[in-house]
Amino acid sequence: MKTHKAFTALVTAERQRRDNFKTLLSAVLPRPIAFVSTISSDGVHNLAPFSFFNGVGSNPPAVIFSPCTKADGTEKDTITNLKQVGEFVVNVVPYAIRDAMNEASFPFAPEIDEFEAAGFTALESRFIKPRRVAESPVHLECKLLQIVPVGDGPLSANICIGEILCFHVADDFLLADETVDVTKIDLVGRLGGADYATIRDRFAMPKPSAPR
Ligand SMILES: Cc1cc2nc3c(=O)[nH]c(=O)nc-3n(C[C@H](O)[C@H](O)[C@H](O)COP(=O)(O)O)c2cc1C
């Protein structure tokens, strides 16, 4: 197999946080996007995309995502809301809603309803207060289990761990075995900077029958 000569960047106190961020985002990809809806204790509905996101285990089924602390050291509305009301919905992001999803990433003031600001239709959830995005075909209703801070200050992570209480899959995208039809759903993932990917190009690899 081909091996590689390498550039090595040590993560020192001198290396710019922005450079660490850019190298990380260009190396760990494509990242799925959680379009997360939360609600404040005052009842304001909030929506924001997060690509530091993944599914982690199934007993119980769980997800993690990370709203980072802002460059000015303050917290994003999503994390404030989660501390007030420990519930959230992960809405998936198909290609058709990419522009409006991007608009919802604007740092709107906390009193702005971001469903209205970005032009999404809100659906009541079954078990929790935050609403679902009707234009998204899959919703995960989640209960916050824990917030794990990683570092402190600007750009530090706040890993939110959530237990999935309920899956909603739009009929058009549901297969007989209760999985999502990946050939139809046309989800997007995030690459570095302004770049995104689709999953229109796929390949299959059967599990190995025996180690080599
Ligand atoms: C596709 C995409 C993925 C993003 N992923 C993250 C992320 O993983 N963590 C983060 O802190 N911000 C991320 N952002 C930026 C947030 O969406 C943005 O800061 C947003 O204003 C946060 O909203 P809030 O203050 O309502 O929580 C992402 C933006 C986009 C467009």
The ligand as an ORCA input file, in Angstrom:
! r2SCAN-3c Opt
* xyz 0 1
  C     -23.425     23.568      8.067
  C     -23.041     24.263      9.334
  C     -22.504     23.541     10.380
  C     -22.159     24.180     11.587
  N     -21.623     23.437     12.603
  C     -21.339     24.025     13.787
  C     -20.835     23.241     14.877
  O     -20.687     22.021     14.802
  N     -20.566     23.888     16.042
  C     -20.770     25.230     16.186
  O     -20.524     25.758     17.260
  N     -21.261     25.990     15.184
  C     -21.557     25.412     13.994
  N     -22.082     26.168     12.973
  C     -22.396     27.591     13.224
  C     -23.717     27.741     13.994
  O     -24.797     27.188     13.248
  C     -23.981     29.246     14.261
  O     -22.986     29.713     15.147
  C     -25.361     29.563     14.782
  O     -25.557     30.965     14.741
  C     -25.597     29.110     16.185
  O     -26.925     29.475     16.490
  P     -27.492     29.712     17.933
  O     -26.758     30.900     18.537
  O     -28.927     29.984     17.651
  O     -27.262     28.463     18.732
  C     -22.374     25.574     11.739
  C     -22.914     26.313     10.670
  C     -23.238     25.669      9.475
  C     -23.824     26.471      8.334
*
